[in-house]
Amino acid sequence: MTDMTSTDVDSPLTVRQYALQSTVDGVVTEFLAMAFSTHILLLISQTGKIGSMFITATDDSGSGGVTAHDLHRASLSGQVLLLGRQEGPQGLVYDILVGEVSDTVKRAATREQRPLLLGLALKPVDPRASDAFRTLTTTILDGIEACRVW
């Protein structure tokens, strides 16, 4: 993994950011993590785009800035799709990864209460292709561990 930037920005929003790039099996995966006073933004892209955007609560109570309407919509899955629906096998991959990413952030920052905004723009991978899916998941979770801004 290549560390691209790590900065603290002086602003009223209290911004911390970190970016890195990783290449696995010839596929470049870019990570951008930004911590604001009210949210954590994490973008993971293999296409150079923001992709599908999700919001998940990182605290156990389900609050932390997520509205009651958002929580109602997320009650079954623990996440809310804000933009860019994925269908079929790629939708399943995104659902699994959103849960894994959210759990990783919760474990890494047990006292974190800010909601996580997660953007995923990944090249298609079939979750039934266990080696490819395992490699993708490991790459993403390792990148998130390196991008700690919380």
PLY file of the C-alpha trace (Angstrom):
ply
format ascii 1.0
element vertex 150
property float x
property float y
property float z
element edge 149
property int vertex1
property int vertex2
end_header
0.00 0.00 0.00
1.24 3.45 -0.86
0.58 6.22 1.67
-0.43 9.25 -0.34
-1.40 11.87 2.25
-2.13 12.32 5.89
-3.10 15.78 7.02
-4.97 17.70 9.64
-6.74 20.73 8.22
-7.52 23.75 10.39
-11.17 24.59 9.86
-14.35 24.93 11.87
-15.30 21.44 10.72
-12.28 19.75 12.34
-11.13 17.83 9.28
-8.58 15.02 9.30
-7.85 13.19 6.08
-5.82 10.27 4.86
-5.43 8.77 1.41
-3.66 5.71 0.12
-3.50 3.48 -2.91
-3.13 -0.29 -3.10
-2.67 -2.61 -6.08
-3.78 -6.23 -5.87
-3.87 -8.54 -8.89
-3.28 -5.52 -11.14
-6.32 -3.61 -9.82
-5.61 -0.23 -8.23
-7.77 0.49 -5.19
-7.82 4.06 -3.84
-8.87 4.98 -0.32
-9.81 8.41 0.95
-10.79 8.84 4.59
-11.92 12.16 6.03
-13.07 12.80 9.58
-15.37 15.75 10.11
-16.78 16.88 13.43
-20.14 15.28 12.59
-19.34 12.41 10.16
-16.63 10.11 8.88
-16.33 9.88 5.09
-14.64 6.84 3.57
-14.36 6.44 -0.20
-13.03 3.21 -1.70
-12.68 3.22 -5.47
-11.29 1.04 -8.22
-12.90 3.19 -10.91
-11.93 6.74 -9.94
-15.54 7.55 -9.04
-17.52 7.86 -5.80
-19.90 5.04 -6.75
-22.67 3.90 -4.41
-22.95 5.92 -1.20
-24.11 4.38 2.08
-24.54 5.70 5.61
-24.22 3.52 8.69
-24.37 4.35 12.38
-21.07 3.60 14.12
-22.41 3.80 17.67
-24.43 1.05 19.29
-27.48 3.19 19.93
-27.93 3.99 16.25
-27.85 7.74 16.80
-24.79 9.92 16.22
-26.32 12.28 13.67
-28.37 9.82 11.65
-31.97 10.99 11.46
-34.91 8.97 12.75
-36.12 8.59 9.15
-32.71 7.16 8.15
-32.76 4.76 11.08
-36.24 3.54 10.20
-35.10 2.79 6.64
-31.94 1.11 7.94
-33.63 -0.96 10.62
-33.33 -4.24 8.75
-29.85 -3.91 7.32
-28.15 -1.36 9.60
-27.33 0.76 6.56
-29.00 3.24 4.25
-28.25 3.47 0.54
-28.05 7.15 -0.34
-27.06 6.92 -3.99
-26.16 4.47 -6.75
-27.98 1.16 -6.27
-26.13 -2.00 -7.30
-28.08 -5.09 -8.39
-27.27 -8.79 -8.61
-23.97 -10.22 -7.40
-22.34 -6.77 -7.14
-25.18 -5.60 -4.88
-24.50 -8.58 -2.61
-20.78 -7.74 -2.58
-21.57 -4.14 -1.58
-23.99 -5.26 1.16
-21.36 -7.57 2.65
-18.59 -4.98 2.40
-20.68 -2.22 3.99
-21.26 -4.47 7.00
-17.59 -5.51 7.19
-16.34 -1.92 6.87
-18.79 -0.66 9.49
-17.80 -3.45 11.89
-14.10 -2.72 11.32
-14.57 0.96 12.17
-16.63 0.04 15.25
-13.91 -2.33 16.48
-11.12 0.16 15.79
-12.89 3.07 17.47
-15.10 1.65 20.20
-16.16 5.08 21.45
-16.90 6.51 17.99
-20.38 7.96 17.58
-20.19 9.76 14.25
-22.04 8.11 11.36
-19.96 6.62 8.57
-20.57 7.78 5.00
-19.14 5.06 2.76
-18.65 5.32 -0.99
-17.90 2.13 -2.93
-16.93 2.09 -6.60
-15.52 -1.37 -7.24
-14.91 -3.43 -10.33
-17.33 -6.36 -10.57
-16.47 -9.44 -8.54
-18.63 -12.49 -8.01
-19.03 -13.26 -4.29
-19.14 -16.97 -5.21
-15.55 -16.71 -6.55
-14.17 -17.15 -3.06
-10.51 -16.34 -3.76
-11.29 -13.12 -5.65
-13.85 -12.03 -3.06
-11.52 -12.87 -0.15
-8.69 -10.88 -1.79
-11.00 -7.90 -2.35
-12.30 -8.00 1.24
-8.80 -8.32 2.71
-7.51 -5.44 0.57
-10.36 -3.19 1.65
-10.18 -4.04 5.34
-6.38 -3.62 5.38
-6.75 -0.26 3.66
-9.31 0.88 6.21
-7.02 -0.11 9.08
-4.30 2.05 7.50
-6.65 5.02 6.97
-7.63 5.62 10.59
-8.90 9.16 10.91
-11.22 8.52 13.83
0 1
1 2
2 3
3 4
4 5
5 6
6 7
7 8
8 9
9 10
10 11
11 12
12 13
13 14
14 15
15 16
16 17
17 18
18 19
19 20
20 21
21 22
22 23
23 24
24 25
25 26
26 27
27 28
28 29
29 30
30 31
31 32
32 33
33 34
34 35
35 36
36 37
37 38
38 39
39 40
40 41
41 42
42 43
43 44
44 45
45 46
46 47
47 48
48 49
49 50
50 51
51 52
52 53
53 54
54 55
55 56
56 57
57 58
58 59
59 60
60 61
61 62
62 63
63 64
64 65
65 66
66 67
67 68
68 69
69 70
70 71
71 72
72 73
73 74
74 75
75 76
76 77
77 78
78 79
79 80
80 81
81 82
82 83
83 84
84 85
85 86
86 87
87 88
88 89
89 90
90 91
91 92
92 93
93 94
94 95
95 96
96 97
97 98
98 99
99 100
100 101
101 102
102 103
103 104
104 105
105 106
106 107
107 108
108 109
109 110
110 111
111 112
112 113
113 114
114 115
115 116
116 117
117 118
118 119
119 120
120 121
121 122
122 123
123 124
124 125
125 126
126 127
127 128
128 129
129 130
130 131
131 132
132 133
133 134
134 135
135 136
136 137
137 138
138 139
139 140
140 141
141 142
142 143
143 144
144 145
145 146
146 147
147 148
148 149
